[in-house]
Amino acid sequence: MTAPKIAENENPEVIFSDINMPGINGLELARLLKSNEKVKDIVILLFSCASQSGEVFRKALEAGADDYIEMPADRNEIISRINVCIERQLSINELRKTEKILVKFKVMFESSRDAIMTLEPPSWRFTSGNPATVKMFGAKDEAEFISKEPWELSPEFQPDGTASSEKAQRMIQRTMDEGSNFFEWAHKRINGKAFFASVLLTRVEIEKDKFLIQATVRDITEMKIAEEKIKESAKEWQNTFDSIADFIFILDKDHTIRRANKVFLDFLKLKQEEV
């Protein structure tokens, strides 16, 4: 059975091998194991009982060994160096996992149809924006987009009369306090054209006690226009309903009056909400 196969079956955390073995030597063993995806993360320490030059140490590292120890060596030193190698490999494994997560996030970030951007303290300026963001705000590229502060891409005042700069700070603080915050916002593109958006701000911890905010923005201008048309239609209907001189009222299936026109309400001396 070959060395890589034995390593696959046994799955040891550490392999401690003499560099001068009969048959396959330690250097070749290290090369074989480190080139095998299934066992490449096993820590390999090579040693030799004969005095070796620095050239051998260099060759051991080039072969993929995590360390090289010249014997005889103190037991505590050997244990210490093994622990260092194990901790280093664990750190490398965690880094690889993080890199995989980042790659997946980058793919999702770049391909998302939603505009996604990030903001970081203390200035809370934009630090990234995906292609959908660049398109939504009419920027030439991401660099132009992140050169703008959040309130620069908003009208001076929000529909409730609050200054955009002031309200943006409040929305950011609420997100940091509560973890997320969903609201509607009046935005404007770089060319000055206004649009309505729904905004989801999410607090993201990127390191211990280090946070950023991810913003997901959707243009809801068409929805807002449709809502206004519905309101206008309802108002027109009510005006027509109230302009009729005859008594008119609407009953539900239980014969309860749900709505009455103005003439009928005036006759009963009631308000609509009292019907």
N, C-alpha and C positions, 0 to 999 in steps of 0.2 A: 504494500500500500504506500502511495506517495506521501511526502510530508504535507502538502496542502490538503490532501484527503483526510489524513489523520487530524490535522488542525480543524477541519470542518466538522469532523465527528466529535472531537473532544471539546472544541470551542474554549480553549484556555484563555485566561485574561493576559497572561504573560508567558513568553517562551524565552528561556535562558539557555543559550547554546554556546558551546565551544566553537571558536572560529576555525580550529584545525581538526575537524572530524574526518574520519576515513570515509571515502566515497564522496558524498556531497558535503562541501565545507559550509561553514557558517555564513559566508558571504552569499553563496549561491542559494542557501536556504532562505535568507532574508529577501533576496530578489524574487524567488518563487512565491513566497507568502505575500509580499507587498504588491505583487502584480495580480493577485487573485482577489476579485471583488468581495468574495465571501469571507475572507480571513484577513484582509489588508489592515483592519483596525486592531489586530492583536499586537500588543507591545512586544518588541523583540530586543533583547539585550544580548550582545555578543561578548565573549570573554576569551582570554588566552592566558595560559600559564607561563608562556615564554615571553621574554622581554620583546616588545614590538615597538616599532617606530611610529611617529605621528602619521606616517603615510598609511599605515594599517587602520588607524582610527578614522582617517578621511575616507578610506575605501569602505569601511563598515557603514558610515553614514550615507555614502553614495548608494550603497546596496539597499538602503531602506531601514537599517537598524536604528532603533530609537536611542541607543547608547552603546558604548563600548567600555568594558572594564578590564583592566590589566590585573591578573592574579599574581601573587596573593593579595587579597583586599580585605579590609575589615568588614565583618558581618554587618555592622550597623551602617557602614557606607553603602554596601550593596542594597540593603533594604531601603535606605533613603533614596538612592538613585532609581530603584524600581518604582517607589511611590511617586517620585517626581515625573517619571515617564507615564505612569498610569493617569495622574492628574492632568498632564499635558494632553494625553489622548482623549480624555473625557471632555476637555475644553474644546478640542478640535471637533469632536463628534457633535457637541452642542452648537458650535459655530456652523457646521454643515447643515444641521437641522434648521437653524435660523436662516441660512442662505436659501434653503429650499422654500421656506415659508415666504421669504422676501421675493423670490422668483415668482411664486404663485400669485402673491399680492400684486406684483408689477404687471403680470399678464392680465389679471382682473382689472387693475387700475387703467391700463392702457386701452383695453378692449371694451370697457363699460360704456353703455349708451348714455348713462347718467353723467352729469358733470360732477367730478370728484376733485376736491382740492384739499390741501392741508394748510394749517396756520400754526405758528409756533410762538411761544412767549419769548421775551417779554413784550415785544412790539406787536405781536399778533398780526404780522404781515403774512401774506401768502408765501409758502415755500415750495409748493408744487401745484400743478394742474394738469389733468389728463387731456387727451385730444378733444374730448367732448366739451371740456371746460373752455379750451382755447376757442373752439367753434362758437360756443354759446355767447361768449363775451366779445366776439369779433376781434380777437387779438391776432397778431401776425404769427406768434409762436408762444411757447410757454414762458420764455424769458420776458416778453412784453407783459404777459399776464401777471407774473409774480412781482413785476416792478410797481404794481398798483396796490394801494392799501384797500382793505375791504370797503371802507366808506367812500373811496373814490369811485367805486363801481355801483354807487347808489345815488339817488337824487339827494338833495340837501336835507329834505325832510321825508319821513315815512307818512303813509296815509293818515295815521293818528295824530300827526302834527309834531311828533318827536324828532329831534335832529338825528339823522342816520348815524353820525359818529357816536352820539351818546347811546342810542339804542343798541348799536352793534356791540359796544362794550358790555352792556347789560346782558345781552344774549350770550356772549362769550363767558361771562362770569357765571351765569346760571348753568351753562354746560359744564364748567369746571366743578361747580358745586354738586350738581345732580347726575352728571355722567352723560346726559344726552338732552337735547332740546329740539323740538319740532315746531316750526312757525312759518308764517307767510312773510314775504319780504318784497319790497319794491326795489328792483335792481335797475341798472342801466348798463348798456354795452359801452365799449370804448368810444364808439362814435356818438354817444350821447342818447341813443334811442332807449326808452324805458321799457321794462317788462316786469311782469309779476312772476314770483317764483315761490315754490315751497322749499324750505331749507331744513335739513336734518344735520344738526351738529352732534358729533360724538367725541367724547374724551378718550384718548388712546394713550396708554402708558407704554412708552418705547424703551425705557430703562427704569430702574428703581427710582421712584419719585421724580421722574422726568416725563412730561406729558406733551402731547400735541393735540390739536383738534382736527378731525376730518369732517369736511362739509360735503354733503351730497345735495346738489341743487337741481331742481326741475323747473323748466319754464312752464308756468300754468296760465299764461296770458290768454290762450284760446278758451280755457275753462272759465276764466274770469269774465271774458266777453260773453260767453254763453250764459253765465249766471246773471249778468246784467240784462241780457235780452229776456230771460225768463222773468226777472223782476219787472221789467218794463211791460211785458205782456200781461203780467198779473195786475199791474196798476191800471193798464188800459181796460182790462176786463172789468175791474172793480169800478172804474169811472163810468163805463157803459152800464153796468149793473145798477149803479146808484142814480144814473140819469133817467132811468125809466120811471114814469109817473105812477104806474100801477104798483100795488103791493106785490112784492116778489120775495119768496123765501125758499130755502132749500132744506129738505128733510132727509134724515138718514133712514136706514131700514127700520129703526125703532120709532119712527115718526117724531124724532126730536129735531127741532130747528137748529141747523148747523150754521146757516148764514142767511142774512136778510138784507134787502137793499135799504138805502137811506130813508126813503119815504115811509117804509114800514116801521123802521126803527124810530123815526121821529114821531110817528103816530103812537107807538107804544111807550115813547119817552125812555128808550133804552139805548145803551151803547152796544156795539157789535160784540164785545167780550162778555156782555151780560146776557146774551141770548142763550 
